[in-house]
Amino acid sequence: MNKTDQTASPTQANSRKLPRTVIVLGLVSFFNDFASDIVIPLIPILLATVLAAGPVALGLIEGVADAMASLLKLWSGRHSDVMSGRRKNLAVAGYTLSNIARPLLGLAGSWPMILVLRSIDRVGKGVRSAPRDALVADATPPGMHGYAFGYHRAMDNGGAVAGSLVAAAALAWSDLSLTEVILWSAVPGFVAVLLLGTGVKEEKKKHAEAQVPVVLPPLRWSVLSLPMRRYLLVLMLFTFARASETFILLLGHQLGVGVVELLLLWSTLYLCKAATSTWGGQLADKLGHGTLMLIGWTTFSISFLMLGLVEQSAGLWAVSIFYGLCTGMSEGAERAMISDYAAPHERGTAFGWYHLMVGIAAIPAGLLFGSIWQFQSAAMAFFFAGVLAAFAALLLRVWAWPVRKLRGSEG
């Protein structure tokens, strides 16, 4: 049976207590996503109503934004390794940039302006993500990486729930305009930056490690291990199926669902993700990260095939709940596999490659999904993504199945 690294001490394995750094980084992600999801669920509504833009514009905006983020993640992850693992400053800079640009989306007067501001927001994500993921891996004892990344994803998703609920409440029960609601997202964003700046302290290297100079391998694709290269290529293929979840909201808008109900749907989706993320990460540490990923990708395929059949609001709610529960369960395993393959001194670079490969596929994936939607139908777009996700899951199992890697070994 394939199992993940189980080299933690018995005390660590039994206590299952996450380090303080991991907990604080989870809170940082909670407040950042709180701020983000006051804004992001409103983008497809703004495009479809106020700015009169269609699915292709949404696909371009989300694709370019994700690509901008991912292209920077390799640089930032590598740079954090070159700095001997000093990663916090890059993370602070990234969170700060995002939380300056994102509230300004409320003032955008055209979809190209939304594209620019959304891209700047994601540049911040690109600067912070790989160093932050490496910080999580650095601080986590062996054998608990699935748990740590599952917890982190749970806090991400919990913030998304809070943000979308606050936005829905503000639009339904206050006199705030859409622009004012988006501008208020700066408050939880500031809390996230403050928490990171004051609450996270990087671990000092052990004396023996500090005396040994770290020589990083060349930044070349061929330097990565064969199992990691195969995994990243399959993940890149899966990215073509993993269309932005904002398309689910656009589908709801086309079905006639109101803005407040769409925000509640978004919050419910992320509540379902949050409910299963930590448990799924713990389960991945027991059963194997690959097993949980296979389950997640397979249920993703089923979810998107079902979305192609949805014709009413009730069906959209049911499929979105199923999708959220299953996706949340496997999110931690996807990143934990990167920390399995990478040596501690090159984790930033490894996470950078991970995010880069996803980003390379982001623009064509978004445009492809949006174009199929606009020139064929929404159903055809979701069917295409569902079939492609099923193929990626099959390829993961037969060609890129993770090989167990023990700490301190080369295999």
PLY file of the C-alpha trace (Angstrom):
ply
format ascii 1.0
element vertex 411
property float x
property float y
property float z
element edge 410
property int vertex1
property int vertex2
end_header
0.00 0.00 0.00
1.17 3.45 -0.84
1.63 5.54 2.28
3.10 8.90 2.95
6.04 9.63 5.11
5.50 8.25 8.60
8.83 9.10 10.21
7.45 11.41 12.90
8.18 10.44 16.47
5.43 8.59 18.36
4.80 11.66 20.50
4.29 13.84 17.42
2.13 11.27 15.69
-0.13 10.86 18.71
-0.48 14.51 19.69
-1.20 15.72 16.14
-0.63 19.25 17.40
0.24 21.76 14.72
3.11 24.21 15.34
2.28 27.82 16.23
3.71 29.09 12.92
1.33 26.87 10.94
-1.65 28.00 13.03
-0.82 31.70 12.57
-0.27 31.26 8.84
-3.70 29.65 8.70
-5.20 32.72 10.38
-3.38 34.95 7.88
-4.96 32.98 5.05
-8.37 33.17 6.73
-8.37 36.98 6.87
-6.84 37.34 3.41
-9.52 35.11 1.89
-12.12 36.93 3.97
-11.07 40.09 2.13
-10.74 38.37 -1.24
-14.15 36.71 -1.20
-15.98 39.90 -0.41
-14.81 40.89 -3.89
-14.18 37.88 -6.15
-17.73 36.40 -6.25
-18.99 39.78 -7.46
-16.68 39.87 -10.51
-18.81 37.65 -12.82
-21.90 39.62 -11.77
-20.18 42.93 -12.56
-19.03 41.60 -15.93
-22.41 40.19 -16.93
-24.51 43.16 -15.80
-22.72 46.49 -15.31
-19.91 45.98 -17.85
-21.79 43.82 -20.40
-18.93 41.31 -20.84
-19.38 37.58 -21.45
-17.76 34.22 -20.57
-14.71 34.83 -22.79
-13.86 38.02 -20.86
-14.26 36.16 -17.56
-12.05 33.32 -18.82
-9.40 35.78 -19.99
-9.43 37.72 -16.71
-9.17 34.63 -14.52
-6.64 32.94 -16.82
-4.31 35.94 -17.07
-4.61 36.62 -13.34
-3.74 33.03 -12.41
-0.90 32.92 -14.92
0.61 36.15 -13.56
0.56 34.64 -10.08
2.01 31.32 -11.09
4.84 32.71 -13.22
6.09 34.67 -10.21
5.79 31.75 -7.80
8.81 29.96 -9.25
10.95 33.08 -8.82
9.72 33.81 -5.30
10.06 30.21 -4.15
13.57 29.95 -5.59
14.52 33.32 -4.10
13.40 32.19 -0.65
15.72 29.17 -0.99
18.61 31.35 -2.18
18.08 33.48 0.94
18.78 30.35 3.02
15.12 29.80 3.75
14.27 33.36 4.82
10.78 33.45 3.35
8.68 35.74 5.56
9.57 39.07 3.90
8.45 37.82 0.49
5.18 36.61 1.98
4.55 39.97 3.66
5.26 41.85 0.41
2.86 39.63 -1.54
-0.02 39.94 0.91
0.45 43.71 1.09
0.35 44.16 -2.71
-2.83 42.09 -3.06
-4.62 43.94 -0.33
-3.81 47.30 -1.90
-4.99 46.36 -5.41
-8.06 44.26 -4.61
-10.32 46.94 -3.04
-9.74 49.15 -6.10
-11.75 46.67 -8.19
-14.83 48.44 -6.90
-13.79 51.55 -8.82
-13.15 49.78 -12.15
-15.16 51.19 -15.04
-14.39 48.56 -17.71
-13.45 44.91 -17.95
-9.85 45.71 -19.08
-9.42 47.68 -15.84
-10.69 44.68 -13.89
-8.14 42.58 -15.79
-5.31 44.92 -14.74
-6.31 45.14 -11.07
-7.05 41.42 -10.82
-3.62 40.71 -12.32
-1.91 42.98 -9.77
-3.82 41.19 -7.01
-2.52 37.87 -8.33
1.01 39.21 -8.68
0.86 39.60 -4.92
-0.31 36.01 -4.69
2.57 34.97 -6.92
5.12 36.66 -4.67
3.76 35.15 -1.46
2.45 31.66 -2.21
5.54 29.49 -2.68
7.47 31.07 0.27
4.36 30.72 2.46
3.84 27.07 1.49
7.52 26.44 2.19
7.13 28.14 5.59
4.31 25.71 6.37
6.43 22.73 5.30
9.50 23.99 7.20
7.56 24.34 10.44
5.69 21.01 10.21
7.10 17.75 11.63
7.51 14.86 9.16
4.43 12.73 8.74
2.03 15.65 9.32
2.27 17.57 6.06
-1.12 16.43 4.82
-2.64 17.59 8.12
-0.84 20.95 7.98
-1.80 21.73 4.39
-5.32 20.44 4.97
-5.68 22.81 7.93
-4.29 25.65 5.83
-6.82 24.99 3.06
-9.59 24.78 5.67
-8.70 28.27 6.90
-8.54 29.52 3.30
-12.00 28.16 2.66
-13.32 29.41 6.00
-12.23 32.92 5.06
-14.04 32.57 1.74
-17.21 31.63 3.61
-16.94 34.64 5.91
-16.20 37.06 3.07
-19.07 36.02 0.85
-21.53 35.98 3.78
-20.49 39.48 4.82
-20.89 40.69 1.22
-24.34 39.09 0.96
-25.45 40.61 4.27
-24.14 44.05 3.33
-25.94 44.04 -0.02
-29.17 42.66 1.44
-29.52 44.62 4.67
-27.42 47.79 4.43
-27.40 50.89 2.31
-23.86 50.23 1.08
-23.34 50.23 -2.67
-21.44 47.51 -4.51
-18.40 49.83 -4.71
-18.49 50.56 -0.97
-18.74 46.86 -0.08
-15.67 46.11 -2.20
-13.71 49.01 -0.68
-14.46 47.74 2.84
-12.58 44.52 1.96
-9.40 46.44 2.79
-10.10 45.99 6.54
-9.70 42.18 6.85
-6.87 42.41 4.32
-4.99 44.76 6.65
-5.55 42.32 9.55
-3.96 39.52 7.48
-0.83 41.58 6.78
-0.58 42.66 10.42
-0.91 39.07 11.67
1.83 37.85 9.33
4.18 40.70 10.18
3.86 40.35 13.95
2.79 36.75 14.55
5.14 34.64 12.41
8.76 34.09 13.34
10.95 32.05 11.05
12.70 29.10 12.64
16.41 29.62 13.15
18.56 27.01 11.48
20.21 24.47 13.72
23.87 25.18 14.41
25.10 22.23 12.35
22.92 23.20 9.39
24.00 26.83 9.57
27.67 25.86 9.11
27.01 23.87 5.92
26.63 26.09 2.84
23.60 25.18 0.74
24.31 24.77 -2.97
21.08 24.73 -4.93
20.84 22.72 -8.15
20.44 24.65 -11.42
16.93 25.97 -12.03
16.21 23.51 -14.83
13.26 21.21 -15.48
15.62 18.27 -15.98
16.95 18.60 -12.42
13.57 17.61 -10.96
13.06 13.94 -10.19
11.19 11.87 -12.78
8.24 11.19 -10.43
7.84 14.92 -9.72
8.05 15.82 -13.42
5.37 13.27 -14.26
3.18 14.51 -11.43
3.54 18.14 -12.49
2.72 17.34 -16.13
-0.44 15.48 -15.14
-1.37 18.31 -12.78
-0.90 20.75 -15.67
-3.30 18.68 -17.78
-5.83 18.64 -14.94
-5.60 22.45 -14.78
-7.19 22.60 -18.25
-10.25 20.99 -16.66
-10.16 22.99 -13.42
-12.04 26.05 -14.64
-12.44 28.98 -12.27
-15.24 28.42 -9.75
-16.59 31.83 -10.72
-18.07 30.05 -13.75
-20.40 28.26 -11.32
-21.70 31.68 -10.30
-22.04 32.69 -13.95
-24.08 29.55 -14.55
-26.31 30.52 -11.63
-26.73 34.00 -13.08
-27.81 32.50 -16.41
-30.34 30.34 -14.56
-31.84 33.49 -13.04
-30.45 33.20 -9.51
-30.22 36.54 -7.67
-26.97 38.18 -6.54
-27.52 37.60 -2.80
-28.42 33.94 -3.37
-25.30 33.53 -5.53
-23.16 34.90 -2.70
-24.83 32.46 -0.30
-24.15 29.64 -2.78
-20.49 30.70 -2.93
-20.21 30.75 0.86
-21.86 27.33 1.12
-19.46 25.88 -1.44
-16.47 27.10 0.55
-18.04 26.05 3.86
-18.20 22.52 2.45
-14.55 22.77 1.44
-13.58 24.00 4.90
-15.54 21.18 6.55
-13.52 18.44 4.84
-10.07 20.01 4.26
-8.42 19.26 7.62
-9.95 15.79 7.89
-8.94 15.04 4.31
-5.36 16.09 5.02
-5.18 13.77 8.03
-6.68 10.96 5.97
-4.09 11.58 3.25
-1.28 11.12 5.79
-2.74 7.69 6.60
-3.86 6.38 3.20
-1.39 8.17 0.93
-1.51 11.54 -0.75
-2.03 9.99 -4.18
-5.12 8.09 -3.02
-6.85 11.24 -1.80
-5.91 13.11 -4.99
-7.37 10.33 -7.12
-10.62 10.53 -5.17
-10.66 14.32 -5.47
-10.02 14.40 -9.22
-12.58 11.68 -9.91
-15.32 13.45 -7.95
-14.35 16.73 -9.64
-15.03 15.04 -12.98
-18.41 13.80 -11.77
-19.30 17.25 -10.41
-18.57 19.06 -13.68
-20.44 16.47 -15.72
-23.43 17.03 -13.41
-23.12 20.83 -13.72
-23.56 20.39 -17.46
-26.99 18.86 -16.74
-28.19 21.48 -14.24
-31.28 23.42 -15.31
-32.63 24.78 -12.02
-31.37 26.54 -8.90
-31.95 23.48 -6.68
-29.76 21.32 -8.88
-27.01 23.95 -8.85
-27.05 24.00 -5.05
-26.92 20.20 -4.79
-24.01 19.79 -7.20
-22.08 22.70 -5.68
-22.34 21.15 -2.20
-21.13 17.78 -3.50
-18.30 19.48 -5.38
-17.23 21.49 -2.31
-17.17 18.51 0.06
-15.14 16.32 -2.30
-12.73 19.02 -3.49
-11.94 20.18 0.04
-11.04 16.65 1.07
-8.19 16.39 -1.46
-6.75 19.93 -1.49
-4.14 19.34 1.21
-2.79 16.21 -0.47
-2.04 18.06 -3.71
0.49 20.35 -2.00
1.70 17.81 0.53
3.00 15.70 -2.35
5.36 18.53 -3.33
6.86 18.62 0.17
7.26 14.82 -0.03
9.43 15.06 -3.13
11.53 18.12 -2.19
14.54 18.35 0.11
14.09 20.91 2.93
16.57 23.42 1.44
14.78 23.48 -1.95
11.14 23.42 -0.91
10.60 26.99 -2.08
11.84 26.08 -5.56
9.71 22.92 -5.64
6.56 24.80 -4.72
7.54 27.41 -7.31
7.64 24.75 -10.04
4.29 23.44 -8.83
2.63 26.84 -9.13
4.40 27.62 -12.43
3.10 24.50 -14.15
-0.43 25.29 -13.03
0.01 28.88 -14.24
1.29 27.93 -17.71
-2.04 26.23 -18.34
-4.19 28.95 -16.74
-4.65 31.36 -19.67
-5.44 28.78 -22.38
-7.61 26.83 -19.92
-9.71 29.89 -19.03
-10.03 30.99 -22.65
-10.87 27.48 -23.82
-13.61 26.99 -21.22
-15.05 30.47 -21.82
-14.96 30.05 -25.61
-16.73 26.69 -25.53
-19.35 28.28 -23.28
-19.87 31.35 -25.49
-19.78 29.65 -28.90
-21.35 26.31 -27.96
-23.07 26.21 -24.57
-22.44 26.16 -20.83
-23.32 22.47 -20.76
-20.72 21.65 -23.41
-18.03 23.56 -21.47
-18.74 21.66 -18.25
-18.91 18.32 -20.11
-15.53 18.99 -21.74
-13.94 19.81 -18.37
-15.47 16.74 -16.73
-14.16 14.35 -19.37
-10.68 15.93 -19.29
-10.57 15.67 -15.48
-11.44 11.96 -15.69
-8.60 11.42 -18.17
-6.16 13.28 -15.89
-7.21 11.10 -12.94
-6.60 7.97 -15.01
-3.19 9.26 -16.10
-2.28 10.03 -12.48
-3.02 6.44 -11.50
-1.31 4.62 -14.36
1.63 6.94 -15.18
2.35 9.38 -12.36
1.39 7.51 -9.21
3.46 8.92 -6.29
6.41 6.89 -5.08
6.92 6.95 -1.35
9.90 9.05 -0.29
11.44 8.75 3.16
13.12 11.68 4.88
16.86 11.51 4.52
16.72 9.13 1.53
17.29 9.77 -2.15
14.56 7.42 -3.41
0 1
1 2
2 3
3 4
4 5
5 6
6 7
7 8
8 9
9 10
10 11
11 12
12 13
13 14
14 15
15 16
16 17
17 18
18 19
19 20
20 21
21 22
22 23
23 24
24 25
25 26
26 27
27 28
28 29
29 30
30 31
31 32
32 33
33 34
34 35
35 36
36 37
37 38
38 39
39 40
40 41
41 42
42 43
43 44
44 45
45 46
46 47
47 48
48 49
49 50
50 51
51 52
52 53
53 54
54 55
55 56
56 57
57 58
58 59
59 60
60 61
61 62
62 63
63 64
64 65
65 66
66 67
67 68
68 69
69 70
70 71
71 72
72 73
73 74
74 75
75 76
76 77
77 78
78 79
79 80
80 81
81 82
82 83
83 84
84 85
85 86
86 87
87 88
88 89
89 90
90 91
91 92
92 93
93 94
94 95
95 96
96 97
97 98
98 99
99 100
100 101
101 102
102 103
103 104
104 105
105 106
106 107
107 108
108 109
109 110
110 111
111 112
112 113
113 114
114 115
115 116
116 117
117 118
118 119
119 120
120 121
121 122
122 123
123 124
124 125
125 126
126 127
127 128
128 129
129 130
130 131
131 132
132 133
133 134
134 135
135 136
136 137
137 138
138 139
139 140
140 141
141 142
142 143
143 144
144 145
145 146
146 147
147 148
148 149
149 150
150 151
151 152
152 153
153 154
154 155
155 156
156 157
157 158
158 159
159 160
160 161
161 162
162 163
163 164
164 165
165 166
166 167
167 168
168 169
169 170
170 171
171 172
172 173
173 174
174 175
175 176
176 177
177 178
178 179
179 180
180 181
181 182
182 183
183 184
184 185
185 186
186 187
187 188
188 189
189 190
190 191
191 192
192 193
193 194
194 195
195 196
196 197
197 198
198 199
199 200
200 201
201 202
202 203
203 204
204 205
205 206
206 207
207 208
208 209
209 210
210 211
211 212
212 213
213 214
214 215
215 216
216 217
217 218
218 219
219 220
220 221
221 222
222 223
223 224
224 225
225 226
226 227
227 228
228 229
229 230
230 231
231 232
232 233
233 234
234 235
235 236
236 237
237 238
238 239
239 240
240 241
241 242
242 243
243 244
244 245
245 246
246 247
247 248
248 249
249 250
250 251
251 252
252 253
253 254
254 255
255 256
256 257
257 258
258 259
259 260
260 261
261 262
262 263
263 264
264 265
265 266
266 267
267 268
268 269
269 270
270 271
271 272
272 273
273 274
274 275
275 276
276 277
277 278
278 279
279 280
280 281
281 282
282 283
283 284
284 285
285 286
286 287
287 288
288 289
289 290
290 291
291 292
292 293
293 294
294 295
295 296
296 297
297 298
298 299
299 300
300 301
301 302
302 303
303 304
304 305
305 306
306 307
307 308
308 309
309 310
310 311
311 312
312 313
313 314
314 315
315 316
316 317
317 318
318 319
319 320
320 321
321 322
322 323
323 324
324 325
325 326
326 327
327 328
328 329
329 330
330 331
331 332
332 333
333 334
334 335
335 336
336 337
337 338
338 339
339 340
340 341
341 342
342 343
343 344
344 345
345 346
346 347
347 348
348 349
349 350
350 351
351 352
352 353
353 354
354 355
355 356
356 357
357 358
358 359
359 360
360 361
361 362
362 363
363 364
364 365
365 366
366 367
367 368
368 369
369 370
370 371
371 372
372 373
373 374
374 375
375 376
376 377
377 378
378 379
379 380
380 381
381 382
382 383
383 384
384 385
385 386
386 387
387 388
388 389
389 390
390 391
391 392
392 393
393 394
394 395
395 396
396 397
397 398
398 399
399 400
400 401
401 402
402 403
403 404
404 405
405 406
406 407
407 408
408 409
409 410
